[in-house]
Amino acid sequence: MKKPLYIVILISVLFLSCKKDEDENKNRGEILLTSEFTQVGDNYLVVGFSFDEGKNIPFSITSGTLPDIVVSNETDVQGNVTGAFLNSPSNLEAFHLNQSFYTLTEAQVWFDHYNEVVATDFKPLAESIIHYQVWTIQTSDKKYAKLLIKDIQIMRDSPISDYVEIIAEYQYQPDGSKIFDHH
């Protein structure tokens, strides 16, 4: 009788430790943010990033789940894509620019040592996104993430329209604390 109980306990411990690793993995990492439209039937969708889910999710005006970050194109007067800005649907206090740096190395060091959110002035948009910026994001449910912009590319090969791809590193604090865990 002890052997089946031991196996159940062992499986439970393994499952819980895997779940913890899974949650940790979704709370930090490198992501691809994009303003690319994809056609699904007669509709055009864009993806946005959800910190709670730790992944990109489809976003449309009529969808039920709102992402924390959506990339939009900056354009010139002729409509050519020149850059990007970030927005957060239904969140007017989402973005704070911490610092801009000249190199990825400088930005990475600052990002890695950025431990506590002290910003109080969050804006609805992160405008004029450029390489090597560190942003703080306040989600609509008052949780925090930090974001390091590593690369930005304007993609001109889409059959629908030009778009922007941003590679960023993030860390999310899911408990609402203003302190970022270091591991």
C-alpha positions as CSV (number, residue, x, y, z in Angstrom):
1,M,0.0,0.0,0.0
2,K,2.9,2.4,0.6
3,K,4.3,1.9,-2.9
4,P,1.3,3.4,-4.8
5,L,1.1,6.3,-2.3
6,Y,4.9,7.0,-2.9
7,I,4.3,7.0,-6.7
8,V,1.4,9.4,-6.4
9,I,3.5,11.8,-4.2
10,L,6.5,11.5,-6.6
11,I,4.4,12.2,-9.6
12,S,2.7,15.2,-7.8
13,V,6.1,16.7,-6.9
14,L,7.4,16.3,-10.5
15,F,4.3,17.8,-11.9
16,L,4.4,20.8,-9.6
17,S,8.1,21.4,-10.2
18,C,7.5,21.2,-14.0
19,K,4.6,23.7,-13.6
20,K,6.9,26.1,-11.7
21,D,9.6,25.8,-14.4
22,E,6.9,26.4,-17.1
23,D,5.6,29.5,-15.2
24,E,9.2,30.8,-14.8
25,N,9.9,30.3,-18.5
26,K,6.8,32.3,-19.5
27,N,7.7,35.2,-17.2
28,R,11.0,36.0,-19.0
29,G,12.7,35.4,-22.3
30,E,13.1,36.8,-25.8
31,I,10.1,37.5,-27.9
32,L,9.2,38.6,-31.4
33,L,6.7,41.4,-31.6
34,T,5.3,42.2,-35.0
35,S,2.8,44.5,-36.7
36,E,2.2,42.1,-39.5
37,F,-1.4,41.5,-40.5
38,T,-2.5,38.0,-41.4
39,Q,-5.6,37.2,-43.2
40,V,-8.0,34.7,-41.6
41,G,-11.0,34.3,-43.9
42,D,-12.4,37.8,-44.6
43,N,-10.7,39.2,-41.5
44,Y,-7.2,40.6,-40.9
45,L,-5.6,40.0,-37.5
46,V,-2.5,41.1,-35.8
47,V,-0.9,39.4,-32.8
48,G,-0.1,41.0,-29.5
49,F,1.9,39.8,-26.6
50,S,0.3,38.7,-23.3
51,F,2.6,38.6,-20.3
52,D,0.1,36.4,-18.4
53,E,0.2,33.8,-21.1
54,G,3.9,34.4,-22.0
55,K,3.2,34.4,-25.7
56,N,1.8,36.2,-28.7
57,I,-2.0,36.0,-29.0
58,P,-4.3,36.9,-31.9
59,F,-5.8,40.4,-31.5
60,S,-8.8,42.0,-33.2
61,I,-11.2,44.7,-32.1
62,T,-13.8,42.0,-31.5
63,S,-11.7,39.4,-29.7
64,G,-12.2,38.8,-26.0
65,T,-8.6,38.6,-24.9
66,L,-6.6,41.8,-24.9
67,P,-2.8,41.6,-25.2
68,D,-0.5,43.8,-23.1
69,I,1.5,44.9,-26.1
70,V,0.5,45.5,-29.7
71,V,3.0,46.9,-32.3
72,S,1.7,49.5,-34.8
73,N,3.5,51.0,-37.7
74,E,4.8,54.6,-37.8
75,T,4.5,55.9,-41.4
76,D,5.5,58.9,-43.3
77,V,3.1,61.1,-45.3
78,Q,3.2,58.7,-48.3
79,G,2.2,55.8,-46.1
80,N,5.7,54.2,-46.0
81,V,6.6,52.3,-42.8
82,T,9.4,54.2,-41.1
83,G,9.3,52.6,-37.6
84,A,7.1,51.4,-34.8
85,F,5.3,52.3,-31.6
86,L,3.8,50.1,-29.0
87,N,0.3,50.4,-27.5
88,S,-1.7,48.5,-25.0
89,P,-5.4,48.1,-25.8
90,S,-7.7,49.7,-23.1
91,N,-4.7,50.8,-21.0
92,L,-3.8,54.5,-20.8
93,E,-1.0,54.0,-18.3
94,A,1.1,51.3,-19.9
95,F,4.6,52.5,-20.9
96,H,7.5,54.3,-19.3
97,L,10.8,54.8,-21.1
98,N,13.6,54.1,-18.6
99,Q,16.7,54.6,-20.7
100,S,18.1,54.6,-24.2
101,F,21.6,53.3,-24.9
102,Y,24.1,53.4,-27.7
103,T,25.0,49.7,-27.6
104,L,23.2,46.5,-26.8
105,T,25.9,45.7,-24.2
106,E,25.2,48.9,-22.3
107,A,21.4,48.3,-22.5
108,Q,21.7,44.6,-21.4
109,V,23.8,45.5,-18.4
110,W,21.3,48.2,-17.3
111,F,18.3,45.8,-18.0
112,D,19.9,43.0,-16.0
113,H,20.5,45.3,-13.0
114,Y,17.1,47.0,-13.2
115,N,15.5,45.5,-10.0
116,E,12.7,47.8,-9.0
117,V,10.0,49.9,-10.7
118,V,10.1,53.4,-9.4
119,A,8.3,55.1,-12.4
120,T,4.9,56.7,-11.8
121,D,4.4,58.4,-15.1
122,F,3.1,55.8,-17.5
123,K,1.8,56.8,-21.0
124,P,-0.7,55.1,-23.4
125,L,1.9,54.7,-26.1
126,A,5.6,53.8,-26.4
127,E,6.4,56.1,-29.3
128,S,9.5,56.1,-31.6
129,I,10.8,52.7,-30.5
130,I,14.5,52.4,-31.3
131,H,17.2,49.9,-30.7
132,Y,18.6,49.5,-27.1
133,Q,15.8,51.1,-25.2
134,V,14.6,49.8,-21.8
135,W,10.9,50.2,-21.1
136,T,8.7,49.5,-18.1
137,I,5.3,48.2,-18.8
138,Q,2.4,48.4,-16.4
139,T,-0.4,46.0,-17.4
140,S,-4.0,47.0,-17.0
141,D,-4.2,44.8,-13.9
142,K,-1.2,46.7,-12.3
143,K,1.5,44.1,-12.8
144,Y,4.9,45.0,-14.2
145,A,7.3,44.0,-16.9
146,K,10.6,45.3,-18.2
147,L,11.4,45.2,-21.9
148,L,14.7,45.6,-23.7
149,I,14.5,46.4,-27.4
150,K,17.2,44.4,-29.1
151,D,16.5,44.7,-32.8
152,I,14.0,46.4,-35.1
153,Q,13.5,45.5,-38.8
154,I,11.1,46.9,-41.4
155,M,9.8,43.9,-43.4
156,R,8.8,44.6,-47.0
157,D,8.0,41.1,-48.2
158,S,4.4,40.7,-47.0
159,P,1.7,40.2,-49.6
160,I,-0.6,42.4,-47.5
161,S,1.5,45.3,-46.4
162,D,5.0,46.3,-45.0
163,Y,5.3,45.7,-41.3
164,V,7.8,45.9,-38.4
165,E,9.4,43.1,-36.4
166,I,10.9,43.8,-33.0
167,I,13.0,41.4,-31.0
168,A,12.9,42.1,-27.3
169,E,13.9,40.6,-24.0
170,Y,11.4,40.8,-21.2
171,Q,10.9,39.9,-17.6
172,Y,7.4,39.9,-16.1
173,Q,6.5,40.1,-12.4
174,P,3.1,38.3,-12.2
175,D,2.4,39.0,-8.5
176,G,2.0,42.8,-8.9
177,S,5.2,43.5,-7.0
178,K,7.5,46.3,-8.2
179,I,10.5,44.1,-7.5
180,F,11.9,42.0,-10.3
181,D,13.2,38.6,-9.2
182,H,16.8,37.7,-10.2
183,H,17.7,34.1,-10.8
